[in-house]
Amino acid sequence: MKLGISIELYKMEELEEKVSTAVACGFEFCQMFLRKVEISEVTINKVADVCKSYGLKIGPVGAYANPLRPNDEQMGWTMDKVKKMIEFLPILGSNEIVLWSGTKADDLLAYNAGNFGKEALREVIRMSEQVLELLQDMDGTLTFEPYYTHVLHDLPSIHALLHYIQSERIKIIIDPPNYISPDDYDSRDEKMVELLDSLYAHIGAVHFKDFRLLPDRSWDYPGPGGGVMNYPLLIKKLDEYGYSSWGIIEHVGPAEYASSKAFLEAQLR
């Protein structure tokens, strides 16, 4: 497995500290997520140059726009910004982009009944076709990160997308906490096994974070090892299917890079 760290930048001044810390902790790979950074040739070249100078390779590029609200910058991204990012992917040495599957809700993670109808899925399919066309010349991959309140929220909705488009360049993020609703909390291990058994052939990356349900039924999503995630079971299932691609640690800052990496390496052993 190519174990990497998610580098989330709110401003360019953070770039060198996060990249140098990641490399000092032994990371060779990252998922780059330019959260509030302007997408321009100048900034992308700067990101590429700093990563290259430290020997950090960029894998997937996070571009978390909301396809159902394409002009909303809910995580710093619009669909126009995604299209601009695709032009610059070769500068970063990447051809993989990661998107949310979309929501009609004002709050990015909130429930909205409109997300579960056929029209919402059709909107995601239309957007997928457009993005795949933009990625075609670089044989690029569009990877979706599902969430249990989004359009891609469960196995039937994911398989509907995969069945309709039928492209090896469409992939799915396996991030087990994202698929678990409060009602599924007690059956989270069974849900995770079902997820991996059904989607192993379509995995674009695995995200490693943790989760726990708080007394008010809201979520806490700490870094790996900070919650109730059954990491031994997750690793066992990934081994079963011979998974060897991206494993990206999320939801940690530079001070936690080393401890999160040590935790994951212990699980992988």
FENZILIN-V221517 format. One record per residue. N is the residue number from 1. BURIAL is I if it has 24 or more other ideal C-beta (glycine too) atoms within 12 Angstrom, else O. Layout:
N_BURIAL ; N_BURIAL
//
This chain:
1_I ; 2_I ; 3_I ; 4_I ; 5_I ; 6_I ; 7_I ; 8_I ; 9_I ; 10_O ; 11_O ; 12_I ; 13_O ; 14_I ; 15_I ; 16_I ; 17_O ; 18_I ; 19_I ; 20_O ; 21_I ; 22_I ; 23_I ; 24_O ; 25_I ; 26_O ; 27_I ; 28_O ; 29_I ; 30_I ; 31_I ; 32_I ; 33_I ; 34_I ; 35_I ; 36_O ; 37_I ; 38_O ; 39_I ; 40_O ; 41_O ; 42_O ; 43_I ; 44_I ; 45_O ; 46_I ; 47_I ; 48_I ; 49_O ; 50_I ; 51_I ; 52_O ; 53_O ; 54_I ; 55_O ; 56_I ; 57_I ; 58_I ; 59_I ; 60_I ; 61_I ; 62_I ; 63_I ; 64_I ; 65_I ; 66_I ; 67_I ; 68_I ; 69_I ; 70_I ; 71_O ; 72_I ; 73_O ; 74_I ; 75_I ; 76_I ; 77_I ; 78_O ; 79_I ; 80_O ; 81_I ; 82_I ; 83_I ; 84_I ; 85_I ; 86_I ; 87_I ; 88_I ; 89_I ; 90_O ; 91_I ; 92_I ; 93_I ; 94_I ; 95_I ; 96_I ; 97_I ; 98_I ; 99_I ; 100_I ; 101_I ; 102_I ; 103_I ; 104_I ; 105_I ; 106_O ; 107_O ; 108_I ; 109_I ; 110_O ; 111_O ; 112_I ; 113_O ; 114_O ; 115_I ; 116_I ; 117_O ; 118_O ; 119_O ; 120_I ; 121_I ; 122_O ; 123_I ; 124_I ; 125_I ; 126_O ; 127_I ; 128_I ; 129_O ; 130_O ; 131_I ; 132_I ; 133_O ; 134_I ; 135_I ; 136_O ; 137_O ; 138_O ; 139_O ; 140_I ; 141_I ; 142_I ; 143_I ; 144_I ; 145_I ; 146_I ; 147_I ; 148_I ; 149_I ; 150_I ; 151_I ; 152_I ; 153_I ; 154_I ; 155_I ; 156_O ; 157_I ; 158_I ; 159_O ; 160_I ; 161_I ; 162_I ; 163_O ; 164_O ; 165_I ; 166_O ; 167_I ; 168_O ; 169_I ; 170_I ; 171_I ; 172_I ; 173_I ; 174_I ; 175_I ; 176_I ; 177_I ; 178_I ; 179_I ; 180_I ; 181_I ; 182_O ; 183_O ; 184_O ; 185_I ; 186_O ; 187_O ; 188_I ; 189_O ; 190_O ; 191_I ; 192_I ; 193_I ; 194_O ; 195_I ; 196_I ; 197_O ; 198_O ; 199_I ; 200_I ; 201_O ; 202_I ; 203_I ; 204_I ; 205_I ; 206_I ; 207_I ; 208_I ; 209_I ; 210_I ; 211_I ; 212_O ; 213_O ; 214_O ; 215_O ; 216_O ; 217_O ; 218_O ; 219_I ; 220_O ; 221_I ; 222_I ; 223_I ; 224_I ; 225_I ; 226_I ; 227_I ; 228_I ; 229_I ; 230_I ; 231_I ; 232_O ; 233_O ; 234_I ; 235_I ; 236_O ; 237_I ; 238_I ; 239_O ; 240_O ; 241_I ; 242_O ; 243_I ; 244_O ; 245_I ; 246_I ; 247_I ; 248_I ; 249_I ; 250_I ; 251_I ; 252_I ; 253_I ; 254_I ; 255_O ; 256_I ; 257_I ; 258_O ; 259_O ; 260_I ; 261_I ; 262_O ; 263_I ; 264_I ; 265_O ; 266_O ; 267_I ; 268_I ; 269_O
//
